[in-house]
Amino acid sequence: MLITRRDLRMAFTAGLGNGFSYLSGIPFGYYVPLAVFATAGGTYGASLELGRQRILGTILGGALLYVSFWGLKDIPLALAIAITLGTLRLLGGLLKLKVGYKVGGLIVVMGWLIHGGDIPIWITIRLFWTAFGVILTVLALQLFWPMRSGVEVFKHYSNLLVGIQAGLQESVRQIEGGAVNRRSAQVMHQQLRNQLISLRKELPSVAQELGENPMRHPRYLLINDLISCSSRLIIAINGLLRYPSVRPDLESLRVIHQAESALLNAVSERLALWQRLLLTVETHSNRLPPAPAVPFQPPERWNSFYQNLQQTNTGDLSFQQLERMASRISRCRQIQRTIEQTERQWADWQSS
């Protein structure tokens, strides 16, 4: 298996910390590389959380060891250790520690069995070296080969949004009476599909960057939702371009055409807003791009038409024309609902 940049960064950081602790002359310096190896496997956020839990576990384990070593010294050793570990597990659960209590457990056992004569000094120095190792790891994640797949995928998605907006504008020109080149529409559709496939191929890199359980990470879930949204939009736009507007010359159908045009223009403007929001991840690489502050609101012209759809006069249309008109309205409705659902999910992932 090839050595990755993450492995090199971890080895370099651990070696740097170990060298510093050796030159300092302070004992127990080997806890620095141990802290690095325990926290440097994921991203900045994951390492920060692992480091926080490791420090809390060290503090909790040290405090319980200090109290129990002198408070329970008159009972059998095995029973004293068992009581201390049980208390540690209980308090760790209350503090929602997932890995920190394991560190605390090691401190309890090692303190009772090995460091009985220098517990206060050993706990203090271990806490210092652990905190130093965590800080060193977090700095290394920012300075040495920072993982940027999660940032790059949002930039590539922004480029995809440009193509989708072009498809929406082409659909609007079609409604307004412009001729649509079937060949160019097919080429546009294929280009959008290829971009979408390329985005899906980036997901494994994003998952690797996010570390353990990436499928539950808000960033991964948001990227998945955005890709699914684009897939539905591309299909709907392709359907609109394949089936031109029905009888633009009829005055009775002008309301339908104006409503479709208003909705598609509004969605295009909304995607431009998405693009700006997604590109802010460049300056806030450790956070999700902010969701739109206000939920998407379809234009009033579309809402009014859709609510009064049954009152539209379609008596001059053939069955095939009615079918095509219904298909176009359905695809416009699909575009609207896709935008609304994706923004709701986006806001949910941001708040989680």
C-alpha positions in Angstrom: 0.0 0.0 0.0 1.3 3.5 -0.9 2.3 5.9 1.8 -0.1 8.8 1.8 0.5 12.5 2.7 -1.5 11.9 5.8 0.9 9.1 6.9 3.9 11.3 6.2 2.4 14.2 8.1 1.6 12.0 11.1 5.2 10.6 11.1 6.8 14.0 10.7 4.7 15.5 13.5 5.3 12.6 15.8 9.0 12.8 15.2 9.1 16.5 15.7 7.3 16.2 19.0 9.4 13.3 20.2 12.6 15.3 19.3 11.4 18.3 21.2 10.5 16.3 24.3 13.9 14.6 24.2 15.8 17.8 24.0 13.7 19.4 26.7 14.9 16.9 29.3 11.5 16.6 30.9 10.6 13.0 31.6 7.8 11.0 30.0 8.2 12.7 26.7 7.0 9.6 24.8 3.4 10.8 25.5 3.8 13.4 22.8 4.0 10.9 19.9 1.4 8.8 21.5 -1.0 11.8 21.5 -0.1 12.6 17.9 -0.8 9.1 16.7 -4.1 9.0 18.6 -5.4 12.3 17.1 -3.7 12.8 13.7 -5.7 10.3 11.6 -8.6 12.5 10.6 -9.4 16.1 9.6 -8.9 19.3 11.6 -12.3 19.0 13.2 -12.0 15.3 14.0 -8.5 15.7 15.4 -9.7 18.7 17.6 -12.5 16.5 19.0 -10.2 13.5 19.6 -7.7 15.8 21.3 -10.3 17.4 23.5 -11.6 14.0 24.6 -8.0 12.8 25.2 -7.2 15.8 27.4 -10.6 15.5 29.3 -9.9 11.7 29.8 -6.4 12.5 31.2 -7.8 15.1 33.6 -10.7 12.8 34.7 -8.5 9.7 35.1 -5.8 11.7 36.9 -8.3 13.2 39.4 -9.9 9.8 40.1 -6.6 8.2 40.5 -5.4 10.8 42.9 -8.5 10.5 45.1 -8.8 6.7 45.0 -5.1 5.9 45.5 -5.3 7.4 49.0 -8.9 7.0 49.7 -9.1 3.3 48.8 -5.6 2.2 49.9 -7.0 0.0 52.7 -9.1 -2.3 50.5 -7.7 -5.0 48.1 -5.9 -3.6 45.0 -8.1 -5.4 42.5 -11.3 -4.1 44.2 -9.9 -0.5 44.4 -9.0 -0.5 40.7 -12.4 -1.9 39.8 -14.3 0.7 41.8 -12.2 3.5 40.2 -12.7 2.2 36.7 -16.4 1.9 37.2 -16.6 5.5 38.5 -14.5 6.6 35.5 -16.9 4.9 33.1 -19.9 6.4 34.7 -18.5 10.0 34.7 -17.2 9.5 31.2 -20.7 8.5 30.0 -22.1 11.6 31.7 -19.5 13.8 29.9 -20.3 12.0 26.6 -16.7 10.8 26.2 -16.4 8.2 23.5 -12.6 7.6 23.6 -11.4 9.8 26.5 -12.5 7.3 29.2 -10.1 4.7 27.7 -7.2 7.1 28.2 -8.4 7.7 31.8 -8.6 4.0 32.4 -5.0 3.5 31.3 -4.0 6.3 33.7 -5.8 4.6 36.6 -4.3 1.2 36.0 -0.7 2.5 35.3 -0.9 4.9 38.3 -1.9 2.1 40.7 0.6 -0.5 39.4 3.6 1.5 38.2 3.6 5.2 39.4 2.4 4.8 43.0 5.3 6.8 44.3 5.1 9.8 42.0 1.4 10.1 41.1 1.1 13.9 41.3 4.2 14.6 39.3 3.4 11.9 36.7 -0.2 13.0 36.1 0.9 16.7 35.7 3.7 15.9 33.2 1.5 13.5 31.3 -1.3 16.1 31.0 1.3 18.7 29.8 2.8 16.4 27.1 -0.7 15.2 26.0 -1.9 18.8 25.5 1.3 19.6 23.7 0.9 16.7 21.3 -2.7 17.6 20.6 -1.7 21.3 19.9 1.1 20.1 17.7 -1.2 17.8 15.7 -3.8 20.6 15.1 -1.1 23.0 13.9 0.4 20.3 11.6 -3.1 19.7 10.0 -3.2 23.3 9.1 0.4 23.8 8.0 1.5 20.6 6.4 -0.4 19.3 3.4 -3.8 20.3 4.6 -6.6 18.1 3.3 -8.7 20.0 0.8 -10.9 17.5 -1.0 -13.9 18.9 0.9 -13.1 22.4 -0.3 -12.3 21.4 -3.9 -15.5 19.5 -4.4 -17.5 22.6 -3.5 -15.6 24.6 -6.1 -16.2 21.9 -8.7 -19.9 21.9 -7.8 -20.0 25.6 -8.3 -18.7 25.1 -11.9 -21.5 22.6 -12.4 -24.0 25.2 -11.3 -22.8 27.5 -14.0 -23.7 24.8 -16.6 -27.1 24.2 -15.0 -27.9 27.9 -15.1 -27.0 28.0 -18.8 -29.5 25.2 -19.3 -32.2 27.1 -17.4 -31.6 30.2 -19.5 -31.7 28.2 -22.7 -35.1 26.9 -21.6 -36.3 30.5 -21.0 -35.2 31.5 -24.5 -37.1 28.6 -25.8 -40.3 29.7 -24.0 -39.8 33.2 -25.4 -39.8 31.9 -29.0 -36.1 31.2 -29.6 -35.1 28.2 -31.6 -33.3 25.4 -29.8 -30.6 23.5 -31.5 -31.3 19.9 -30.6 -27.7 18.9 -31.1 -26.3 21.7 -28.9 -28.9 20.7 -26.2 -27.7 17.1 -26.3 -24.1 18.2 -26.0 -24.9 20.5 -23.0 -26.8 17.6 -21.3 -23.8 15.2 -21.8 -21.4 17.8 -20.5 -23.5 18.3 -17.4 -23.7 14.5 -16.9 -19.9 14.2 -17.2 -19.3 16.9 -14.6 -21.8 15.1 -12.3 -19.9 11.8 -12.8 -16.6 13.5 -12.0 -18.1 14.9 -8.8 -19.3 11.5 -7.7 -15.8 10.2 -8.3 -14.5 12.7 -5.7 -16.6 11.3 -2.9 -14.1 8.6 -1.8 -11.4 11.3 -1.4 -13.8 13.4 0.7 -14.8 10.3 2.8 -11.1 9.5 3.4 -10.4 13.1 4.5 -13.3 13.1 7.0 -12.0 10.0 8.8 -14.2 7.7 10.8 -17.9 7.3 9.9 -17.8 9.8 7.0 -21.3 8.8 5.9 -22.6 10.5 9.0 -20.6 13.7 8.6 -22.7 16.8 7.7 -20.2 17.8 5.0 -20.4 14.5 3.3 -24.2 14.4 3.6 -24.5 17.9 2.2 -22.3 17.1 -0.8 -24.4 14.0 -1.5 -27.6 16.1 -1.3 -26.2 18.7 -3.7 -25.1 16.0 -6.2 -28.6 14.4 -6.0 -30.2 17.9 -6.5 -28.1 18.5 -9.6 -29.0 15.1 -11.0 -32.7 15.9 -10.8 -32.2 19.4 -12.2 -30.3 18.1 -15.2 -33.0 15.5 -16.0 -35.7 18.2 -15.7 -33.9 20.7 -17.8 -33.2 18.1 -20.5 -36.9 17.3 -20.5 -37.8 21.0 -21.0 -35.4 21.4 -23.9 -36.6 18.2 -25.6 -40.3 19.3 -25.5 -40.7 22.9 -26.6 -43.4 25.2 -25.3 -46.9 24.5 -26.6 -48.3 27.1 -29.0 -46.5 30.3 -27.9 -48.8 32.2 -30.3 -51.9 31.5 -28.3 -53.0 34.3 -26.0 -54.8 31.9 -23.6 -51.5 30.1 -22.9 -49.4 33.2 -22.4 -50.0 32.9 -18.6 -48.4 29.4 -18.6 -45.4 30.5 -20.6 -44.8 33.6 -18.4 -45.2 31.5 -15.2 -42.6 28.9 -16.5 -40.2 31.7 -17.5 -40.5 33.4 -14.1 -39.9 30.2 -12.2 -36.8 29.2 -14.3 -35.3 32.7 -14.0 -35.9 32.6 -10.2 -34.2 29.2 -10.0 -31.3 30.4 -12.1 -30.8 33.4 -9.7 -31.1 31.1 -6.7 -28.3 28.8 -8.1 -26.1 31.9 -8.6 -26.6 32.6 -4.8 -25.7 29.0 -4.1 -22.6 29.4 -6.1 -21.5 32.4 -4.0 -22.3 30.6 -0.7 -20.4 27.5 -1.7 -17.3 29.4 -2.7 -17.1 30.9 0.8 -15.8 27.5 2.0 -12.4 28.7 0.7 -12.1 31.0 3.6 -13.9 28.8 6.1 -12.5 25.4 5.1 -13.4 23.7 8.4 -17.0 24.7 8.4 -19.9 24.0 6.1 -20.8 26.7 3.5 -23.7 28.7 4.9 -27.2 27.8 3.8 -29.3 30.6 2.2 -30.6 32.9 5.0 -34.1 32.9 3.6 -35.8 29.8 2.1 -36.5 29.8 -1.6 -39.8 31.4 -2.6 -41.2 30.8 -6.1 -42.2 33.9 -7.9 -45.8 35.0 -7.4 -46.6 34.6 -11.0 -45.8 30.9 -10.8 -47.7 30.4 -7.6 -50.8 32.2 -8.9 -50.8 30.2 -12.1 -50.3 26.9 -10.4 -53.1 27.5 -7.9 -55.5 28.4 -10.8 -54.3 25.8 -13.2 -57.8 24.3 -13.8 -59.1 27.7 -15.0 -56.6 27.8 -17.9 -58.3 27.6 -21.3 -56.8 24.7 -23.3 -59.7 24.0 -25.6 -57.6 24.7 -28.8 -55.0 22.1 -28.0 -54.7 18.5 -29.2 -54.2 15.6 -26.9 -50.5 15.4 -27.7 -50.1 19.2 -27.0 -51.9 18.8 -23.7 -49.7 15.9 -22.8 -46.6 18.0 -23.6 -47.8 21.0 -21.6 -48.5 18.8 -18.6 -45.0 17.3 -18.9 -43.5 20.7 -18.9 -45.5 21.9 -15.9 -44.5 18.7 -14.1 -40.8 19.3 -14.8 -41.0 22.9 -13.6 -42.7 21.7 -10.5 -39.9 19.1 -10.0 -37.3 21.9 -10.3 -39.1 24.0 -7.7 -39.4 21.1 -5.2 -35.8 20.0 -5.7 -34.5 23.5 -4.8 -36.8 23.7 -1.7 -36.0 20.2 -0.4 -32.2 20.7 -0.9 -32.2 24.0 1.0 -34.1 22.5 3.9 -31.6 19.6 4.1 -28.7 22.1 3.8 -30.0 24.1 6.7 -30.5 20.9 8.8 -26.9 19.8 8.2 -25.6 23.3 9.0 -27.4 23.3 12.4 -26.4 19.7 13.3 
